Amino acid sequence: MENKTRLVPPLVLLTLLAGCAGLPRDQVQTELPDDCPKLSAVSLVEEQNRFGPKTDTHTLACARIVLRNSQDPAALSTSLASRLSLLLAEREMDQMQREKLAAEGVGFAEAALQQGGRGDGAVHYYLAANLGLSVREHMTQAIVNLGRLEEEMKQAVALSPDIDGGGPLRLLGMLYLKAPAWPNGIGDLDKALELVEKAAKEHPGHPLNHLFYAQALWADGDEANLTQIKAEFAQAEKLLDEGDWGYNTKPWKNELAEFAQEFQQAD
């Protein structure tokens, strides 16, 4: 029997969030503003690598709406719409709007899985990243979704560990670092250290890999790690100062400053 890809209509996207407890289901803006450039789902997918932290917010928003309203199976099967949602959510200051964007990013990724994207590590990666962001401020929802977060991140690590500068490695590593430990959760410091160390060594050009490795070493509580912690932090700071990280620069600097304060107070 012929294996046909099932097309999921855009208006049904958010109903796919049923498996992710507690996510908002009301939609973000769906009408394309008049001042948006002429875009098509096909052209967006063909040029998807040009969208990132340096892309202005208006362009990202226009592209997201085009993809949201698309019926193109090829466009819906990619991680692009989920990635655009994450980029917008990460720079959104309003918590409610941020969580809506991230929740819709989960919906886009769920649709991509339904369209045949299960073998694409990027789909799993951006699903997990959006899910984590959408429940970050809600402890109960975060705990309920721990299993799904781990599952999607492990899929991303298995399929595409190198995307986003080792993003799947550092994301799964930080989940193990921040989650409650057994028997209440999946937290595991040894796993966290292994993953973020691998991210820092295999993708040394990404500042968060070094910051997260420093944080995991600090959580280990071994004074023998102090020299390495300082070195990793200094490398993260250097890479952030010397590189062009677009809209990510400010929040990442805030993360460095928070860890520096914690480290210096204890030191």
N, C-alpha and C positions, 0 to 999 in steps of 0.2 A: 504494500500500500504506500502511496506517495506521502512523504513527510512534509506537510505544509506548515510554514511559519504562521502562527496566529497573530493577527494584527490587533493590538490593544488600542482602542480609540483614546485620544488625548483626554477627553472628559472623564474617562474611567481611571486615569492614572492613580489618583489618590485613594481609590478604594483598595488598591494593592497594598496599602500601609497596614492592613488589618493584622498582619503578622508582627508588627512592631508596636508594642504596647505604648499607649499614651501620646502618640504623635498628633499634632494638629492636622485637621483635614480640610479646613477652609482654604480656598485657593489664593495664590498670589495673583497679581495683575495678569490678565490674559489678553487684553486688547492691545494691539500694536500701535504705539504712538505715531502720529503723523510725521514726526521728525526723525524716525528711524530710517537708516539707509535701506536700500533695496536688497533684501537678503532672501535666499532660498535655503531650504533644509539641505539640499544637495551640495550647494556651494559651501555651506557652513561645515559640513562633514569633510569635504575635500580640503578645507583650509583650517581644520580644527586645531592644529598645532600653534596657530598664531594667537590663540586665546590663552591668557595666563594672568599672573599677578600685575603685569604692566598694562594690561588692557583697561581702558577707561570703563567706568561703571555703566554708562549709558549704552555703550556698544554691547557689553555683556547682557544687559537687560533686554535689549532688542533681540539678540540672538536667542536667548532663552525662550522668549515668547514665540518666535518663529518655530522653534523646535517643539514647543508645547502644543502648538496648533497644527503640527505636521501630521500627515497620514503616511509618510514615507517609511516603510519597514527598515530600510537601510539606515536611516537616521535614528530611528527609535531603538535600534539594536546596539548602538554605540554608547560609550560612557559620556559623550560630550554634554548632553543636557544636564546630567547629574553634576559634572564638573563645573559647568557654568553656575549652577545653583549654589555650589559650595563656595566658589569665588565671590559671589554676591553676598552670601550669608556671612562669610568671614569679615567682610568690611561693613556690614550693617550694624549700626549703633543701637537700634531699638531691639530689645530682646525678643519681643513677640514676633516682629517681622523677620528677625534672624531665624527663629525657630520654624516659622512657616516656610521660608526659603529652603532651609535644610531638610524639612520634612518632605517638601516637594522634590528635592534632590533624591531622597530615598525612593519616592514614587517613580521618578524617571529611571533609576537604576533597576527597580523591580520590573518595570516595563521592558527594559533592555534584556533582562534575564528571560522574560517570557518570549522575547523575539529571537532568541538563540544566542544571547550574549554570555551564557554560562562559562564558556571557555576563555573569556576575556577578563584577565586579572584586573584591568582598570575599572570595569563595571563593579566588581566586588569591592575594590578599594574605595571608590567614591560613594558607594552605598554605605560602607562602614564609616567613612569620614563624616558624611552628612548625618547619619544616625547618631554618632557620638556627639556631634555639635547640637543636634536638636534636643537631646536629653541631658546635656551637660549640667544645666542648672536645676535639674530635678532628680534628686537622689533616688527616689523610689523607682521612677521610670528607668534610670540608668541601670539600677541593679536588675530589674526585670529583663532588660535588653542585653545583659552581659553575654549571654550565650550566643545571641545572634551576632553581636559585635565580634566576638572571638571567631565564630564560624566564617564570617565574611572576610575578616582580616587574614585568617589562615589560608583561605582560598586565594586571596591576592598575593600573599607571600609565595605560595606554591606556583602560581601561574605567571606573575609579573613582579618579582621582588625589586626590580630596578627602576620602575616608573617613579616619577616625581622625586628623583634623587634618593632612592631607597625608601620612599614613603611607606610602603607596606611593612617594611622591617621596623621602622621607628614607631609607626602607629600601633602595631601589635605589641612591641616592646613596652610602650608607655601604658597600654591597657593592662598588661601584667604588672607594671609598676604601681599604677594608681588604684587598681581594683582591690576590693577586700580579699584577704587571703582565705584559703580553705579553713573551716568548712562553710564559711559564709559567702565565698566568692571564688574567683579564678586567679586572684593575685599570686604572682610567683616571681620573686626577686631574681632568682637564678636565670629564669627564662628571659626576663626583662634585660638583664645585663648581657646575655648572649646576643640578643637581637639588636640592641642599640649599639653594642660594640661592633657588630658586623656592619651595621649601617654606616657608622663613622669610618670604618676602615675601607669599605668597598665604595663608599660615596663621600670622600673627604671634602668635597667642594660645597656641601650643603650645611649651613650653620646649625640647623636644628639637630642634625645627627650628633654633633659635638655637644650641644647643650644638653640633649636628652641623655647622652652617655655620662656626662658630668653629673646629672641629677640622679641617675641610677647608681653611680659609684658613691655619691653622697648618701643615698638611702641605705647603702650597704653598711655604713657606719664604721668602716675600717680606716684608722688613721693612716695606714700605709698608702691609702688611695689619694691623700691630699695633693700630692704633687701632680698626679694624673688629672685630678679634678680641675686644678688651676690651669693646667695645660689645655684641656678640652674646652674650658670656658673661654680662655684667651683666644683659641682658634675660632670658636663660634663668633666671638666679638669681632675679630679681625675680618672674617669672611663677610659678616653683615655690614661692616663699615666700608669695605672695599668693593662689594658687589652691588649690582642694581637689582633689588628684590621687589621693586614696585610697591604696590599697596601692602605687601607683607612686612615691609621694613619696620613700620611703627609698632604693630603688635608683637613682632618678634623681639624688638628692642625692649619692650615692656616685660616680656618673659625673661629676658636676660637680666634685667634690672631687679625683678622679683627674686630670682634665684641668687643674684649677687648679694642682695640684702639679707636673705636667709643664711647664706654661707658666711658672710662677714659677721653677722650677729653671733653665730655659734662659734666662729673662730676666735 
